[in-house]
C-alpha cells in the first residue's frame, strides 16, 4: 500500500516524525537537510502503523453526526452535557444556567444557524480563556516554568501547541472535555518548555504530573467526534 504524504522541514528539527490528521492527511516532519530518500525509507518502515491509523480514522469519520443547532440539542462543557435553548429576544450573550445554555434570537436574524454557532463559539471561547489561564498558572508553578501568554483559537489538527517563544495556544473545543483531560493537555504543552520534543524524557515529565496521561490521550482520540460540529 502506497501513501501520499506532505513533507514539512525545519532547520532545527532533530527527529523524524509522522502526523496523521483525522481526515487522513499525512505529514512528515523532518530536518531541512534530510534527503527525500531517507524520508521515504522512514515512511516505509512505518507502513503498518500508518495503515492501522488510516483504518481507525475511517471508522471515526463514518461515525460523525453533524449538529443541527436546535432547541433541546445536547452540547458538552467540562465533560457534562447541557441543552441548547433558543428564544426570541435581544439579549447579546449566551448564558449557562442549570444545565441549559440560553441564546436569544433577535427578529432581524436571517440565518439563525450561523447566528447560533457564532454565539456558542463566543461563549465557549470566553469560558476557555477563564479556565485555561487558571490551569496554566497552576501547572506552570508545579512544573516550575513560566506560564507565558495563552491564546484561544480554532485549531483544526491539534488540541494545543507551544511555540518556540513560549506562547500556548489552545483549541476552544478543549473546554468541552472533562477537567482532568484539559489538565493533561495543559501539562503536555507546558512540558515542552522543558523538553522541546516528544522524547522519552518528555513523556516522563508529563507522567510525573499526570500519571494516567495515556488514558487521557486515548480518551481524546475516542471522544473527538463529540466535539465536532
N, C-alpha and C positions, 0 to 999 in steps of 0.2 A: 504494500500500500504506500503510495507516494503522498506527501503532504505539501501543500503550498504554505509558505511562511514568509514573513517580513523580517528583515534584519535591522535592528537599531544599534548604532555604535556610539560609544563614548570613550574618550581618550584615557580616562582614569579608571575605567572598569577593569577589574582583575579576574572576574569569573565569567563563565558562560552560563546562561540560564534560558529557559523556555517558559513563556507565559501564554496560557490559552484562555481566552475570554469565554464568557458564557455562550456567545454566538459563534464559537468555534474558530475565531481568528487566532492564528498562531504567530507569536512574535518571539524572535530570538535576540537576546541582548548580549552584545559582545564588545570586546575592546576594538578600538578603531583600527588597529594594525593587524588584527587576526585575519588570516586568509579565508576566503569563501569555502575552500576545500575542507579546512579544519572544522568550520561551522557545519558543513554538510555531514561530516563524519559524526559529529556530536549529535545532530538531529537523528541520524540513522541509529545511533546507539540507544536513543530514547523512543524508538518507534513503537514498542509495545505499550509504554506508558501513554504516549500521545493517542494511540488508537483507543485505549481504555477511557481516557478522558473525553475524547470526542463522543463516544457512545453514551457516557454519563450525561454529557451536555444535551445530547439529542433527546433523552428522556425528560430532562429538565425543561427544555423548550416546549415539548409537547404538552406538559402539564400546566403550562401558564394559562391563567384565566384573567382576561383584562377586567379592570374595574369599570363600573357604569356611572359612578358618581351620582347616586340617587339616595333619597332618604331611606334610612334603615340599613344601608350597606355598611359592612364592617371594615374598620381600619385599625392598624396597630400603633401603639405608643408605649414604649418601655416594656414591650413584650405582652401587653394586655390589649384586648380588643375594645374598641369603642364604636358606637353607632354614629353615623353621619345624619344630622337632622337639618333639613332645609326649610326656611320660612321666608315669606315676603317681608322686606323691611330694608332699612338704610344703615344698620349698624356695620361699621367698617371692618372689624376684626373677627376672626373665628374665635370661639370660646369653648373651653372644655369644662363640663360640669356634670358630675355624677355619671360618668361613663358615656357621655354624649358630647359630640362637638357640633356646635350650632353655627351655621353660616346663613346670613341674611342675604336674600337676593333682591336688589333694587329693581324697580319696574323697568328701568332703562336697559337692563342687561339683555342683549340679544342672543348671546351664546352662553347659556348657563353652565355648560360643562367646562368650558375654558375658564370662566369666572371662578367656579368652584375649585378647579385644580390650582389656580393661582392663589386663592385664599388659603387652601390647605397647605400649599408649599410654604407660604409666608409663615403660617403657624408652626409648621414643623421646623423651619429654619430658626425661628425665634426661640423655640424650646431647645434646639440643638446648641445654639450659642450659649445659653444659660447653663445647661447641664454639662456640656463637653468642656467648657472653660473650667468649671469646678473640678471635673475629674482629671483634667490635665494638670492643674495646680497640685492636686492631691498626690498624684503618682510621680510627678516631677520631683517632689520633695522626698518621696520614698526612694526613688532611683538616684537622687542627688544630681539632677541635671536641670538646666534652665527650662522653664515652661515655654518660653517663646511666644510667638504670635499664633493664634488659632483662627483658621478660616473655615467657613462652611460653604460648600459648593455642590453642584450637581456633578457627581463623578460617575461615569458610565462603566468603567472597567475595574474599579477598586473601591474599597471602603474608606481608605485614607492613604495619605502619603506624607513623608517628611522630606523637605527639600534640603539641599546642601547648606542652605543658610539657616536651617532650623525651623522653618515655617511648617506648622502642622495643618494639613488640610483634610477635612472630614466630609464624607457624604452626608447630606441632611437625612437621608434614608436610614442611617445608622440608628437614629433616635427611635426607630420602630422596634429595635431589638431590646431584650432584657438588659438590665444594667450590668450584669456580670459579663455579657458579651461585649457591651460598649467598653467596659474596663479592659478587657483583653485587647481590643483594637487600640485603645489609648496607650497601654503599656507597650504593645508591639511597636508603635511609632516612636514613642519616647526611647525605647531601647536602641533605636537607630542613631540616637545621639551618642551612644557608646560604641556600637558596632555598626558600621555603615554597609552592612551586607546581611545575608541570611545564613551565616556560618553556624557551626555547632556552638560556638561561644555566644552568638546572638540568641539562639533558642534557649540556651542555659540561663541567660539573663532574664528572658521572658518567663521561664519556668520558675525562677526564684519568686516572682511576684504572683504569677498566675499558674499554679501547679497543674491545673486542668486545661491548659491552653489548647491541647489537641482536641479536646471535646468542644471547645469554643469554635475552633476552626471548622470542625465538622458541622456544627450547628449552623454556622453562617452559610456554608455551602448547601446544606439540605433545605434551609428555610428561605433562601434568597428570593424565591418566587413570591413569597408573601409580601415582599417589599416593593414589588414591581407594580406599575400602573399601566 
